[in-house]
């Protein structure tokens, strides 16, 4: 079985950013959704590392009765405050493509 929390912690540990905080409140996530969440978080953290001067990033994965919410938000200020919220398909095109594949 795929451990989503461990997958996210692995992506966070490998992203090269110093202060990434994970809020994780989900139970049984279907495998395709879990893989999609990891791919989107990997892409979002890569975007933060490349395009933001952030010193902190918050990653939240929360389960609600009818949906899963994923938010990746940073405190960067380059080109204004940046947030890569992907609970709806908005933001960089590559994140949108990954999310739609779920």
C-alpha positions as CSV (number, residue, x, y, z in Angstrom):
1,X,0.0,0.0,0.0
2,X,1.2,3.5,-0.8
3,X,1.7,5.7,2.3
4,X,0.7,9.2,1.2
5,X,2.1,10.9,4.2
6,X,5.5,9.3,3.8
7,X,5.4,10.2,0.1
8,X,4.7,13.8,0.9
9,X,7.4,13.9,3.6
10,X,9.9,12.5,1.0
11,X,9.0,15.1,-1.5
12,X,9.3,17.8,1.1
13,X,12.6,16.5,2.3
14,X,14.0,16.4,-1.2
15,X,12.7,19.8,-2.4
16,X,15.7,21.9,-1.2
17,X,13.5,24.4,0.8
18,X,14.4,24.9,4.5
19,X,11.0,25.5,6.1
20,X,8.2,23.4,4.7
21,X,5.3,22.6,7.1
22,X,2.9,19.8,6.4
23,X,-0.7,19.7,7.7
24,X,-2.1,16.2,7.0
25,X,-5.6,15.3,7.9
26,X,-6.8,12.5,5.6
27,X,-7.6,8.8,6.1
28,X,-8.0,6.4,3.2
29,X,-7.0,8.1,-0.1
30,X,-7.6,6.2,-3.4
31,X,-4.3,5.4,-5.0
32,X,-4.7,7.5,-8.1
33,X,-5.6,10.5,-5.9
34,X,-2.6,9.9,-3.6
35,X,-0.2,9.7,-6.6
36,X,-1.7,12.9,-8.0
37,X,-1.3,14.7,-4.7
38,X,2.3,13.8,-4.5
39,X,2.9,14.9,-8.2
40,X,1.2,18.2,-7.6
41,X,3.1,19.0,-4.4
42,X,6.4,18.1,-6.1
43,X,5.6,20.5,-8.9
44,X,4.4,23.2,-6.6
45,X,7.4,23.0,-4.4
46,X,9.6,23.1,-7.5
47,X,7.8,26.3,-8.6
48,X,8.3,27.9,-5.2
49,X,12.0,27.0,-5.2
50,X,12.5,28.4,-8.7
51,X,10.2,31.4,-8.8
52,X,9.8,32.7,-5.2
53,X,12.0,34.1,-2.5
54,X,10.0,32.3,0.1
55,X,11.4,31.5,3.5
56,X,8.4,29.3,4.5
57,X,6.0,27.0,2.7
58,X,2.8,25.4,4.1
59,X,1.4,22.3,2.5
60,X,-2.1,21.2,3.7
61,X,-3.9,18.1,2.7
62,X,-7.3,17.8,4.2
63,X,-10.1,15.4,3.7
64,X,-13.7,16.6,3.7
65,X,-16.8,14.4,3.2
66,X,-17.1,15.1,-0.6
67,X,-13.5,16.2,-1.5
68,X,-9.8,16.4,-0.8
69,X,-8.3,19.8,-0.4
70,X,-4.7,20.5,-1.3
71,X,-3.1,23.9,-0.6
72,X,0.5,24.8,-1.1
73,X,1.2,28.4,0.1
74,X,4.4,30.3,0.5
75,X,5.4,33.6,2.0
76,X,7.5,34.8,-1.0
77,X,7.4,38.3,-2.2
78,X,9.1,38.2,-5.6
79,X,6.5,39.6,-8.1
80,X,4.1,40.1,-5.2
81,X,2.9,37.6,-2.7
82,X,2.7,34.1,-4.2
83,X,0.4,31.3,-3.5
84,X,0.0,28.0,-5.4
85,X,-3.4,26.9,-4.1
86,X,-4.5,23.8,-6.0
87,X,-7.8,22.9,-4.3
88,X,-9.2,24.2,-7.6
89,X,-7.4,23.9,-10.9
90,X,-5.8,27.3,-11.1
91,X,-2.2,28.4,-11.2
92,X,0.7,27.3,-13.3
93,X,-0.2,25.2,-16.3
94,X,1.9,22.2,-15.2
95,X,0.2,22.0,-11.8
96,X,-3.2,22.2,-13.5
97,X,-2.3,19.3,-15.9
98,X,-1.2,17.2,-13.0
99,X,-4.3,17.9,-11.0
100,X,-6.6,17.2,-13.9
101,X,-5.0,13.8,-14.4
102,X,-6.3,12.8,-11.0
